[in-house]
């Protein structure tokens, strides 16, 4: 998966704006390349978990051949799925799952499927 500088910058800006709570949103991908970021709202308003709310029209992008990846931030924890992330995977099961650590600016990509966590290459 490739995350160009402009998309990464949008992720970081949103994560900083939402601190101390986790930020969340959807990354719109085509052929493994992030084309844009759609910021969401963390309905949980929590620094420890997120409940993504996003414009429902965003889901129709999949009908146009895009892949949607979920994004959220951790304030200082490593950019690895937490137990809470795995337990609350819900709709995101099997989808690309990106996490940014705000403190270090480290970004990592994962796939969580049936409780198993797999790292995804990120450029």
C-alpha positions in Angstrom: 0.0 0.0 0.0 1.3 3.5 -0.9 0.3 6.5 1.1 1.5 9.7 -0.7 2.7 12.7 1.3 -0.5 14.7 0.9 -2.7 11.9 2.2 -0.3 11.2 5.1 -0.3 15.0 5.9 -4.1 14.9 6.0 -4.0 11.9 8.4 -1.6 13.7 10.7 -3.5 17.0 10.7 -6.7 15.2 11.6 -5.0 13.2 14.3 -3.5 16.4 15.9 -6.9 18.3 15.6 -8.7 15.5 17.5 -6.2 15.0 20.3 -6.6 14.0 23.0 -9.2 11.7 21.5 -8.5 9.2 18.7 -9.2 10.5 15.2 -10.7 8.2 12.6 -11.8 8.2 9.0 -11.5 6.3 5.7 -8.7 6.2 3.2 -9.8 5.9 -0.4 -7.5 3.5 -2.3 -7.2 2.5 -6.0 -4.8 -0.3 -6.9 -3.2 -0.1 -3.5 -2.5 3.7 -3.7 -4.2 6.1 -1.3 -5.9 8.8 -3.4 -7.5 10.7 -0.5 -8.6 10.8 3.1 -12.2 11.2 4.2 -12.2 12.4 7.8 -14.8 10.9 10.1 -16.0 11.7 13.6 -15.2 9.6 16.6 -18.6 9.1 18.1 -17.0 7.6 21.2 -15.0 10.8 21.8 -12.4 8.7 23.5 -8.5 8.6 23.7 -8.7 4.8 23.9 -11.2 3.7 21.2 -13.1 4.9 18.2 -16.5 4.6 16.7 -16.3 5.8 13.2 -19.1 8.0 11.8 -18.6 9.1 8.2 -20.8 10.5 5.4 -22.8 7.4 4.2 -22.1 8.5 0.6 -18.5 7.5 1.1 -19.5 3.8 1.0 -20.7 4.1 -2.6 -17.0 4.7 -3.6 -16.6 0.9 -3.5 -19.2 0.6 -6.3 -16.8 2.8 -8.4 -13.9 0.4 -7.9 -12.3 2.0 -4.9 -11.2 0.1 -1.8 -11.8 1.7 1.6 -9.3 1.4 4.4 -10.1 2.4 8.0 -7.8 4.8 9.7 -7.4 5.8 13.4 -4.8 7.4 15.6 -3.2 6.4 18.9 -1.9 9.3 21.0 1.3 7.6 22.2 0.8 3.8 21.9 2.7 2.1 19.0 0.8 2.0 15.7 -0.3 -1.7 16.3 -3.9 -2.9 16.7 -4.8 -3.0 20.4 -7.0 -5.6 22.0 -9.9 -3.1 21.8 -9.2 -2.7 18.0 -9.3 -6.4 17.5 -12.4 -7.0 19.6 -14.3 -4.1 18.0 -13.3 -4.8 14.4 -16.9 -5.2 13.1 -17.3 -3.9 9.6 -13.5 -3.5 9.2 -12.8 -7.2 9.4 -10.5 -8.1 6.5 -10.1 -4.5 5.3 -6.8 -2.5 5.3 -6.5 -0.9 8.8 -4.0 2.0 9.3 -2.9 3.4 12.6 -0.9 6.6 13.2 0.9 7.3 16.5 0.6 11.0 17.0 3.6 11.4 19.3 6.1 9.7 16.9 4.3 10.2 13.5 4.8 6.5 12.8 2.2 5.0 10.4 1.6 1.3 10.0 -0.9 -0.8 8.0 -2.6 -4.0 9.1 -5.3 -6.4 8.2 -7.4 -7.9 11.1 -9.4 -10.9 10.0 -11.1 -13.4 12.2 -9.1 -12.1 15.2 -5.7 -12.6 13.4 -3.5 -9.5 12.8 -1.4 -9.4 9.7 1.1 -6.6 8.9 0.8 -5.0 5.5 3.7 -3.3 3.6 3.4 0.4 3.6 5.3 2.9 1.4 
